[in-house]
Structures are given as C-alpha cells and as structure tokens.
C-alpha cells in the first residue's frame, strides 16, 4: 500500500508566534510541542487553559478559597492544599464584583498574614466600575496583554453573565464561551466563583445544584462545590472534572477553614460525595441572618437604597456586631437574593413578599418589618 502525500512539505503549526491554526493535519498535531503532563495548573484538578468554577451556598468561603489560590500562585508556590501547582508566570488576577477595595484590602491582608506572606506586585485586583460583560472582557484582555497570568478569578459569575435568563443553556454557554476564548488566547485559566440554587442548600453536591445548570457545568472543565461540614470543616467536592481521577469524583476532600485568617488547609479525611449534606448547617445560617432580615429591610426601604459602607455601619450599630460580621451578613443576604445591588452600587431590598424564605419547608422566621 502506498500513499501519494506523506506530508513532508507541511509547515510547523507553531511557527507563527506559537499560535496553532484552527485546522491542522494529524502529522502536524503529533509535532506540536508540549506534553500531556503539562495539562494541569493544579494537579489533578484545574487545567492550564480554559474555564472552571467553584460554587457553594452562603458562608462556605468560596471567595476566600479562590483568593487563597490566587495569592499562592502570585508567590510562585509549588502546591495548593497539598496538590502540585504548575506555573508559567507566577501571576494572578482577581476580578471582584461584590467586594469594594477596602473590604478586599482587609480580607487579602489577613490571608497573606495567615500564609506567612507579604502582598506583592504579582497579584492584581480589578474592581469594575460597570458590571457589563463586554467592558469586563475588554479590561481583562488589556490586563493579560500587558502582563500574562496563570490564573484569573472572576468573583462572581452572576455579575458577568451576559444574558437575562440563567436557566437558558444557550445564553449560559455564550457567556462561558466568551471567557473561554479569552483564556485560550492568553493561555490561562479563568476560575468563576458562583452560587448554588437555594433548593440545593444543605444537599449533596451535584451539577444540577449549581445555578445555570447544564449550560454552565457542561462547558467548564472542572466544577468544584464547597459544602459546610461540622464546626470549621468544609467539604470540597468535584461535581464535574475532565481528566480528574474517579476517586476525587466519588469522595469529597475535608478541609479546615480558619475564620481568623480565612485560610483553608487539607485534612487526611474524605467523605462520600453522596453523603455531603448539612441540613443543620442550613438552619444555622438562616438563624444567624433571621435577626438582621427585618432590620436590613427597614433600613433599605426607608433610605431608598444605601451604599455598602453605610449599610454595614448601620448593621454594626443596630445588631451590635463587628464590621467583619456585618459584611458577612450583607454577603449572605445578597447571595440568598434578599438584597440586590443597583447600577450605582447602592443596595436595595429585593423581596416582593413578606415571607423572608417562602421556599424553605421549615421556615419559622418572623416576617420582616413593613
């Protein structure tokens, strides 16, 4: 058997600036530089290039988890939670849509201290003026062109979603595709911080529990879910993972979360993912916010909206709690959709009826003030 075309005159597909054309032959594909061992940014979970997400219910530490990873990458760490990091640039970008610079200053400061590190120039924070997907993509494009990075954290995904219906698979995939194209162009990973559906609170971690459903989880390369455990324990589950070993899809890692430093550490424990649930923790969260729901509602309705600073200072005064606790209450109320943020970044009440949580079967909260 003979072949007329042996491909001897084919050009190296990586000759032009390392870019690989969209259509290449099998021979060219075999000649591409790079090994499959370079597939992971964080072995065996996060890919070097593409999109991934970490999701969870309120007060599980999603943002702290992602920020800890970004800090370690910016310092050229060799591992995260005991798993190997493979870095090219030792740089990260953290796009914050929910926290203001003052809040991030405090949070990242405590995390740096907890890790025994000092803030450096290799971690850049982006605080978008307008929550517009095109503008945010343009900002990230400029930042990555000026200085490449291994990781871009987008916190949170719902604020950069470009559609008007998170249950629409086509709109969800279109949004993820936009960020995935950016990741592929700049050879980095984009990690979304996201929420789970209220109906999934306290339940076992599944893809279906993540807001956006299959349109989101089918497109990202990896989906993590952080669930609350007993005391200061958190469960880290892989609900979707391309090339991730089966053992991590069947058993959740048990982490310890330090509430003083906001640092996660790995234990030797694991738990079957089907058993990862915490109805008791759900009740705890709801009890904690039940006292501030009527107060926050009254504050926001009487003032016709408040700035972040005015709101947390008012909560501190009314509930006699610390600044950190007041800010956590705001974050929880926002994630649970009791309050919303307007285009001018002021906060408003976001419940149309008097029942603070009509979907919860065990709801026994007092109704908010009128």
N, C-alpha and C positions, 0 to 999 in steps of 0.2 A: 504494500500500500504506500502511495506517495502523496505528498502534499505540495501543491503549487506555491503556496505562500507560507514561508517559515517565519515571517515577521522580523527578519534580520535588519530591515531598514526602519523599524519602528523607533521612535524617539523616546527618550526617558521621560515619563509622565511628570517628573518632578523638576524638570529643567528650568521652568519659568518661575523663579521666586518661591520654589517649594510648593506651588499650587498644583493640585491634581485636577485634571479636566473631569467633567461630569460623565464622559463616555470614554472608556479605555478598554484595551484588549486584555485577555487573560494573561498574556505574556507580560504586558506592562504592569498588571496588577501584582504579579509574582515578583516583579523587580522593585516594587515600592519599598523604600527604607522604613524601618520600624518593625518592632516585634510585638506579638500579642501580649507579652509580659508588661508592655507599657500601656495596656488598656485602662488600668485603674489609676485614678488620682488618689483614692483611698481604697486599698485592697481589703476585701473583695467586693466593695460596695459601689462607690462613686466612680463613674467613668472619667477619663481625662477630658473628653469633649462631649458636650450635649447638655441635657437638662435633667434635673432631679428635683425631688421635693421632700420636705419634712413637714408633717401635719400633726395636729393634735387638738384637743379641747382646751379651753382656757386654763391658765395657770399650770401648764405642764412644762414650760421652759423652752418652747420651740425657738424663740429668738435668741435666747442665751446659748442654746446648743449650736445654732448656726454661727453666732458671733464668736464662740469659743473656737470653732473650726477655723474661721477666718483669721483670728488672732494668731493661732498656731502656725498657719500657713505663712502669714506675713513675717514670722520669725524663723522660717525655714525649718520647722520641727520635722522630725523623722517619723512621728506617729501621732495618731489621734485615738484616744480610748484604747490604746494598745495595738491598733491596726496601722500598717505601714502607709505612709504618705509618699507619693512620687511627684516631686515638684520640679517645675522648669524655671519659674520666675521668682518664687518666694514672695509673691504679692497677691493681695486680695482686695476686692471692692465690696462694700456693704451699702446697699441702697435701702434707706429707711423711710418708709411712707407713714408709719404710725407714730414714731418717736421723734421728738424735736432734738436739736443739738445738745441742749442742756441735759436732757434725760440720758442720751447716748453717752455723754461725757461721764456721767456718774456710773452707768452700767459697765461700759468698757473699762473704766478705771478700776472698778472692783474686780472685774475678771482678769485684767492684766496683773493686778496685785496677787490674786489667788493663784495665778500660774507662775508667779515669780518673775514677771517680765515687765518691761517698760514700753509704753506706746512708741511706735516708730513711724517712719515715712512710708512703709510698705503696705500699710492698710489705709485705704481711702474710704471715707464715708460720703455718700451722696444723699442730700436732702432735697428732693424735687420741689420746686415752687408750685407746679401744677401737676395733678395726678392724671396725666394724659399719656397713653401708651406710646404714641409716636414721639412725643417730646422726651420721654424717658429712654426709649431706644436710641434716640439721637444723642442724648447725654452719655449713655454707656458706650456707644460707638466712639465718640470723641475720647472718652477716658481710656478705652482699650487701645485705640490707635496711638494715643500719646504715650501710653505705658502699659504693656501687656500684663495680664494677671492669670493666675492659675484658677481662681475662684471668684465668681460674682454671686453674692447673696441678694435676693430680691425679697424684702420683708415689708409688705406682704403681697402675695399673688393677687388677691382680690382687688387691690388698688391699681394693679397694672392690667387687669383683664380688659380687653378691648371691646367686648360685646356688651349686650344688655340682658343676656339670659345665660346664667351659669349652668343651666341644665341643657343648653344646646351643645351637642357634641361638635358641630361644625364651627361654632364660634369659639369654643374652648380650644379645639385643635389649631385654629387660625392664630390665636394668641400664643400658644406654645410654639408653633412653627416660627413665629416672628423672632422669639428669643432663641430658639434652637438654631436658626440661621446665623444669628449674631455669634452664638457660641462656636459654631463650626468655622465661621470666618476668622475668628480670633483664637481658635484652638484652646478654649477654656470650658469650664463647667459653670453653668448657671443653676444655683440652688434656690428654689422657691420655698418660702415659709408660708404655710397655708393652714386653713381651718378644716375641721371635720363637721359633718352635719350634726345638728342638735340631737337628732334621733339616735346618733351613734355614740353619744356621751355615755361613758361607763360600760360600753360594749366591747367585745373582742375586735381587734384591729382587722379591718378588711379594706379592699379597694373601694367597695361600694359606700363606705362610710365617709370617704373624702369628698368635700364639696367639689362639684364639677364632674363627678362620675367617670365613666369610661373615656370620655373625650380627653380628659386630663391624664389619667393614670396609664392609658394605653400609649400615650405619646412620650411621656418622660421615661428615662432609662431606669430610674430607681425611685421608689416611693417608700419613705420611712414614716412610721407613726409613733409618736411618743404618748404613752398612756401612764396615768398615775398609778402608783403601787402603794404599799403600806408605808406610812411615815414619810421619809425623804427618798424613797425609792421610786424610780421611773422605769418603765418597760419600753425598750426600743425594738419595734417590730419592722420587718421588711414585708410589705404587702405587695410589692412588685419589684423585681430585680433581674435585669438582663445579665446573664453570666454569673449571678450570685449563687453560691453553693446552696443546695437544698437545706442544709442544716440551719442556715440563718433565716430561711423562709418558714421553717417549722417551729423554731424556738426563738423567743424574744430575749434579747440581752437585758440583764438587770443592771441599771445604773444607779449611782448615788448622786443626788443633787444637793449641793451645799448652798443654802439660802442666804448665807452671808457673802460668799464670793461669787455666786451664780456659776459655779464650775461643776461639770459632770465628771464622774470617774466611773470606771468599769469594775464590776464585781465578777466573781467566778460563777455566779448564779445564772441560770437560764430558766425560762418558763415556757411551756407550750403556748403558742400564739392563740389557740382556741380558748385558752383559759385566761387570757389577758382581759380582764374587765374589773370595774370597780364602781359598783352602784353606790357604795358607801362614800367613795371619794366624790361622786357627783353630788350627793346630798350635802357633803361638807362645803363644796364650792358654792352651792346655791344658798346654804345657810349664811355663809360669810357675806354674800352680796345682798341677801334679803333685807338687811338693815339699811343699806345705802340706796336701794332702789327708790323708795318714796322720796328720800331727801334729794337725790340727784334729779329725779323727775321735776320736783318742785323748783329746784334751782334753775334748771334749764328752761322750763316753761315760763317762769316769772321773768327771767332775764332775756328771753327770746334768743338764747344761744350764748355760750361762754367760750373764751379761749382756754387752751389746755392749762395754762398756768392758773388762771382764775378758778377753773373747775377743781383742780387738785388742791389748791389752797383752801377753797370752800369746804371740800370734803374733809380735809385735815381739821378744820375748825368745828364743823358740825358733828363729826364722828370721833373726834379726839384720837386720831391715828397719825402715824408717821407719814412723812412725804412719800417714802417708798411704798407703803401700804396703799395710800391714796392713789398713786399712779397705777398700782396693780389692779385696783378696783375699776379704774377707768378702762384699762386694757381688757378686763374681763367683761365689763358691760358692753364694750364695743364689739368684742368677738361674739357675744351672745345676742347682738343686734338690739340691745335696749337703747343704745345711743348711736348717733351717726355723726359723721364729720362733713361739714359743708365745704364748698369750693374755697371759702375764705379761711378754712381750717378751724372754724369755731365748731363746737359740739352742740348737738340738738337732741332732744328726746325723739326716739324712733319707734315708739309703740303706739298703735292706734287704739287699742282697747285697754281696759283697766286691769286685765289679768297679766301679771308680770311674766308668767311662763305657762300659757294655756296648753302647750303640747305635752307637758310633763304629767304623767298619770298620778304622781304622788304630791302634786302641788298643794301646799298648805300655807303659802306665803300670804301675808297681809297685802291687800291691794294698795298700789301707790296712791299718794295724795292727789286729789283733783286740783 
